[in-house]
Amino acid sequence: MDGMRPDGLAACGNPFVNELQAHSHYTLHGATVMPSVTLPCHFSLFHSVTPQRHGILTNTYVPQVRPVQGLFEVLHSGGKTSAMFYNWEELRDLARPDNITYACFASGHQFGYEKANPIIVDNLLRYFATYGQPDFTFLYLGWTDEAGHGFGWMTPEYLRSVSGSLDSVKKVVDSLGNDTLVMLTADHGGHDRSHGTEMAEDMVIPVFLYNRGLVSAELPTASILDLAPTTATVLGVPADHEWEGKSLL
């Protein structure tokens, strides 16, 4: 959930937050990277190195000078299938060609993210029902970030977007079997109507590793760099040797 602040979860009043905390290893004090901007943060999430290493410092993609293998590439090399459902088009460069099985995009800029979130979730559920669940699926929901920029982080409009996005996540979770691990996180937070600074409001993110069979436990620490290694560990694939994060499991 783009731009989701941890304190927004408690403040939005959605009851699914209690379900998440009851069956997750989680922290409300995870760390993102600087600059705390969407594309650099996502590249760090998928490549487990800082923006200074992968070279994407703004929301404009540039090819890596010294390429690091991303999560999609590592999983493909390990014989795993992946899918990607998203509504912010700049994320198309997270995967190199021929490394994911399926991708679905619905433009949040054109539909508006409040409408684009359920569109992309409905497409995900139809895909799962028709073709089965891939080994790894990435779901990006952009409404929370749009509301933060439009109305301000922690405003009533922003909190409504957090709750509405959690409803979308719950719809996906309710469709999954008990053998699926759900990782819920954010790329960055936000303050006023912006983000990108080293302020705690921008840099602190939630990290939930959810499964109905898990007993609630707080993670002592977590970084956005840890999510790719965690995914690889869960799927039994070796992490890339250049990745800087560590598995949370």
Residue, then its C-alpha position, 0 to 999 in steps of 0.5 A: m500500500d503506497g504511502m501507508r503510515p503505520d499510525g494510519l492503520a490504527a487510526c483508520g478504524n478498520p477491524f482487519v488491522n486486529e486480524l493482521q496483528a493477531h496472526s502476523h510477525y510484524t513491526l510498526h517501526g520498519a525502515t524504508v530507504m532514502p530518498s523516500v520516494t516511490l520508485p527508488c523505494h520499490f527498486s530497493l524492495f525488489h533488489s535489496v540494495t539502497p538507491q545509491r547502489h541501484g541508481i534509481l533516485t527519482n520516479t524516473y527509471v534509469p537503467q542500472v549501471r551495475p545491474v543487481q538481480g531483482l526478486f523477479e529474476v531470482l525467482h525465475s532462475g529458481g524455477k518459480t512463477s510470478a505475477m504482478f498486479y499494479n495501478w502505477e505504471e512506472l512500476r513496469d520496470l521492476a521486472r526485466p522481460d521474460n521473468i514474470t508469468y503474468a502482469c496486469f495494469a489499470s491506470g490509477h491516473q486515468f481511473g482514479y486510484e479509488k476505482a483502480n484499486p478494486i479493478i486490479v484486485d478483481n483482476l487478480l482474483r479472476y486470474f487466480a480462479t482461472y489459472g491458479q495461484p503463482d508462487f509469488t504475486f506482487l499487488y500494488l495499491g496506490w490510493t493511499d498515496e494519492a489521498g496523502h498528496g491530495f488531502g494530506w497524510m492522516t486527514p480523514e480522506y487519507l484514513r478513508s483510503v487506508s481503510g478502503s485499501l485494507d478492505s481490498v487486501k482482506k478480499v484477497v486474503d479471504s480468497l487464499g489457502n492457509d499455505t500462503l504467506v501474505m506480506l503487507t507493507a508500504d514503500h514510504g510514509g508521508h507528512d503534510r501533502s508530501h514525502g521524500t525526506e528523512m523525517a520519521e513520518d516519511m521513513v517509518i513503514p509497517v511490515f506484516l508477515y501474515n498467515r492464519g496459522l501464525v501466532s502474533a509476534e513483534l519483529p525486533t527490526a525490519s527494513i524494506l531491504d529484507l522483503a526480497p530475501t524473506t520471499a526467497t527464503v519462503l520459496g526455497v530459492p537462494a538470495d542473490h549474493e549482492w542483496e544487503g537485506k536479511s530474511l525475517l523468517 
